[in-house]
Amino acid sequence: MASCLKKVVFLLLLSSLAAQQHLCAADPTDGFTRVQFTDENRMLQKPYDKAPEDRYSKVDGVEKFWIYTNDKPFKEGSPTRPRTEIRITGHDYTSGVWQFEGNFFVPQGTSGAIIMQVFGAANEATTLQLRVVNGDLKYYWKNVVAANIYSRWVRLNVIHNVSAGKVTIFIDGDQKLVVNDHGQATFYFKYGVYGALSGSSNYMESRWKGIKLFKK
């Protein structure tokens, strides 16, 4: 009997320690300094023939972005797919360790949609694209970063260590993926919704709140 009680106490202690470790786990933003970020740093890119309010809204701190797969590109003559995105300005970078944080919501049915990017690379357009594909968040078309993300708020943190050439992705505070970047360039962050080259649903939407930038 005494032996059983000791085992129960031991298991309870282990459970308590695990819970404390979870509560005290490092946040992705620990050690970073918050960077000033205002509406002046938000450049909206949307189909060139649409008014901003036709593809974008901001209510009570929630930004909503939407496009249709047959929408026009962001400027006449561009060969790119339709987008409604915020291009963060005033904080382009070529060195250091930078971090993007935001909370996103993607409704059921949106697919083939890029919702966040680190723009810039040595020999291509981007260092990172996060795409929603049939309810999963993916690194380009490759690794699943988070499954079943439809219709719920998800916290995203992306850390780009330029000197190390690494990009680290966190979902709801948990590290999910570390990948190489795509070479030295001038970088900046984008978020919203951008149709992928193939597999896009007719209607694509993402919502964002709590956008923050950090560096160290």
C-alpha positions as CSV (number, residue, x, y, z in Angstrom):
1,M,0.0,0.0,0.0
2,A,2.8,2.4,1.0
3,S,4.6,1.6,-2.3
4,C,1.4,2.5,-4.3
5,L,1.0,5.8,-2.4
6,K,4.7,6.7,-3.2
7,K,4.1,6.0,-6.9
8,V,0.9,8.2,-6.9
9,V,2.8,11.0,-5.2
10,F,5.7,10.6,-7.6
11,L,3.4,10.8,-10.6
12,L,1.6,13.8,-9.2
13,L,4.9,15.6,-8.8
14,L,5.9,14.8,-12.3
15,S,2.6,16.1,-13.6
16,S,3.0,19.3,-11.6
17,L,6.5,19.8,-12.9
18,A,5.4,19.3,-16.5
19,A,2.6,21.8,-16.0
20,Q,5.0,24.4,-14.5
21,Q,7.5,23.8,-17.4
22,H,4.7,24.4,-19.9
23,L,3.5,27.5,-18.2
24,C,7.1,28.8,-18.0
25,A,8.1,27.9,-21.5
26,A,10.0,30.6,-23.4
27,D,7.9,32.9,-25.6
28,P,9.2,33.4,-29.2
29,T,9.5,37.1,-28.5
30,D,11.7,36.7,-25.4
31,G,15.0,38.6,-25.9
32,F,13.6,40.7,-28.7
33,T,12.8,44.4,-28.7
34,R,9.5,45.7,-30.0
35,V,9.7,47.8,-33.2
36,Q,7.4,50.8,-33.7
37,F,4.7,49.8,-36.2
38,T,1.7,52.0,-37.1
39,D,-0.8,52.3,-39.9
40,E,1.8,54.4,-41.8
41,N,3.8,51.3,-42.2
42,R,0.9,49.4,-43.9
43,M,0.9,49.6,-47.7
44,L,-2.2,48.0,-49.2
45,Q,-1.8,46.0,-52.4
46,K,-5.1,45.0,-54.0
47,P,-6.5,44.4,-57.5
48,Y,-5.8,47.5,-59.4
49,D,-9.3,48.0,-60.7
50,K,-10.9,47.7,-57.2
51,A,-11.4,50.3,-54.5
52,P,-9.7,49.4,-51.2
53,E,-13.0,48.8,-49.5
54,D,-14.0,46.2,-52.2
55,R,-11.2,43.8,-51.0
56,Y,-10.2,45.0,-47.5
57,S,-11.7,46.1,-44.2
58,K,-10.5,46.9,-40.7
59,V,-13.0,46.7,-37.9
60,D,-12.2,46.7,-34.2
61,G,-8.6,45.9,-34.9
62,V,-9.3,43.0,-37.2
63,E,-8.1,43.3,-40.8
64,K,-10.0,41.3,-43.4
65,F,-8.5,40.5,-46.8
66,W,-10.3,38.8,-49.7
67,I,-9.9,38.1,-53.4
68,Y,-11.4,36.1,-56.2
69,T,-9.3,33.9,-58.4
70,N,-10.1,35.9,-61.5
71,D,-9.3,39.3,-59.9
72,K,-6.8,41.5,-61.6
73,P,-3.2,41.8,-60.3
74,F,-2.1,44.7,-58.1
75,K,-1.0,46.8,-61.1
76,E,-1.7,46.8,-64.8
77,G,0.7,44.7,-66.8
78,S,1.8,42.5,-63.9
79,P,1.9,38.8,-64.6
80,T,1.3,38.0,-60.9
81,R,-1.8,36.4,-59.4
82,P,-4.4,38.5,-57.6
83,R,-3.7,39.7,-54.1
84,T,-4.9,41.8,-51.2
85,E,-2.0,42.1,-48.9
86,I,-0.3,44.5,-46.6
87,R,3.3,45.2,-47.5
88,I,5.1,46.4,-44.3
89,T,7.1,49.5,-45.2
90,G,9.8,51.4,-43.2
91,H,11.3,48.2,-41.8
92,D,13.1,46.6,-44.7
93,Y,16.2,44.8,-43.5
94,T,19.4,43.2,-44.7
95,S,20.9,42.0,-41.5
96,G,20.0,41.2,-37.9
97,V,17.3,38.9,-36.4
98,W,13.8,40.1,-37.2
99,Q,10.4,38.7,-36.0
100,F,6.9,39.0,-37.3
101,E,4.0,38.2,-35.0
102,G,0.3,38.1,-35.9
103,N,-2.9,36.2,-35.2
104,F,-4.7,34.9,-38.3
105,F,-8.1,33.3,-39.1
106,V,-8.9,31.5,-42.4
107,P,-12.5,30.5,-43.1
108,Q,-13.5,27.1,-44.3
109,G,-13.1,26.7,-48.1
110,T,-10.1,29.0,-48.7
111,S,-7.3,27.0,-50.4
112,G,-4.3,27.7,-52.6
113,A,-3.9,31.0,-50.8
114,I,-0.6,32.5,-49.5
115,I,-1.3,34.4,-46.3
116,M,2.1,35.5,-45.1
117,Q,5.5,36.1,-46.8
118,V,9.0,37.1,-46.1
119,F,9.8,38.9,-49.4
120,G,13.3,39.0,-50.8
121,A,15.9,36.3,-51.8
122,A,19.1,36.0,-53.8
123,N,17.6,34.4,-56.9
124,E,13.9,34.3,-56.4
125,A,11.1,36.5,-55.1
126,T,10.6,35.2,-51.6
127,T,12.4,33.6,-48.6
128,L,9.2,32.3,-47.1
129,Q,5.6,31.7,-48.1
130,L,3.0,30.3,-45.8
131,R,0.1,28.8,-47.8
132,V,-3.3,27.4,-46.8
133,V,-3.9,24.2,-48.7
134,N,-7.1,22.3,-47.9
135,G,-7.2,23.4,-44.3
136,D,-3.5,23.0,-43.6
137,L,-0.8,25.7,-43.3
138,K,2.2,24.8,-45.4
139,Y,5.7,26.0,-46.1
140,Y,5.2,26.7,-49.8
141,W,3.7,23.4,-51.1
142,K,5.9,21.3,-48.9
143,N,6.0,20.9,-45.1
144,V,2.8,21.1,-43.1
145,V,3.4,23.7,-40.5
146,A,0.0,23.4,-38.8
147,A,-2.9,21.1,-39.6
148,N,-6.6,21.9,-39.5
149,I,-6.3,25.7,-39.2
150,Y,-9.8,26.5,-40.7
151,S,-12.1,28.8,-38.8
152,R,-10.0,29.4,-35.6
153,W,-7.6,32.1,-34.5
154,V,-3.9,31.0,-34.7
155,R,-0.9,32.9,-33.4
156,L,2.0,33.0,-35.8
157,N,5.6,34.0,-35.1
158,V,8.2,34.0,-37.8
159,I,11.9,34.7,-36.9
160,H,14.4,35.4,-39.7
161,N,18.0,35.2,-38.6
162,V,19.8,36.8,-41.6
163,S,23.4,36.0,-40.6
164,A,22.5,32.4,-39.8
165,G,20.4,32.1,-43.0
166,K,17.5,30.5,-41.0
167,V,13.8,31.1,-40.7
168,T,11.9,29.6,-37.7
169,I,8.2,29.3,-37.6
170,F,6.1,29.1,-34.4
171,I,2.4,28.3,-34.1
172,D,0.6,29.2,-30.9
173,G,4.0,29.6,-29.2
174,D,5.4,26.2,-30.3
175,Q,8.3,25.9,-32.7
176,K,7.1,24.0,-35.8
177,L,9.7,24.4,-38.5
178,V,13.2,25.7,-39.1
179,V,14.3,26.2,-42.7
180,N,17.1,27.8,-44.7
181,D,16.4,31.2,-46.2
182,H,17.0,31.8,-49.9
183,G,20.1,33.9,-49.8
184,Q,21.1,37.5,-49.1
185,A,18.7,40.3,-50.2
186,T,16.6,43.2,-48.9
187,F,13.8,41.6,-46.9
188,Y,10.4,42.7,-45.7
189,F,7.2,41.1,-44.4
190,K,3.8,40.8,-46.1
191,Y,0.5,39.4,-44.8
192,G,-3.1,39.1,-46.2
193,V,-4.1,36.8,-49.1
194,Y,-2.4,36.1,-52.4
195,G,-3.5,33.5,-54.9
196,A,-1.0,30.7,-55.5
197,L,-0.1,29.8,-59.1
198,S,-2.4,26.7,-59.0
199,G,-5.0,25.1,-56.9
200,S,-6.7,28.3,-55.7
201,S,-10.3,28.3,-54.6
202,N,-12.6,30.8,-56.3
203,Y,-12.8,32.9,-53.1
204,M,-9.9,33.4,-50.7
205,E,-9.9,35.2,-47.4
206,S,-7.8,35.7,-44.3
207,R,-8.2,37.9,-41.3
208,W,-5.4,39.3,-39.1
209,K,-5.0,41.0,-35.8
210,G,-2.3,41.9,-33.3
211,I,0.4,42.5,-35.9
212,K,3.8,43.2,-34.2
213,L,7.4,43.5,-35.3
214,F,10.5,42.7,-33.2
215,K,14.2,42.7,-33.7
216,K,17.5,42.0,-31.9
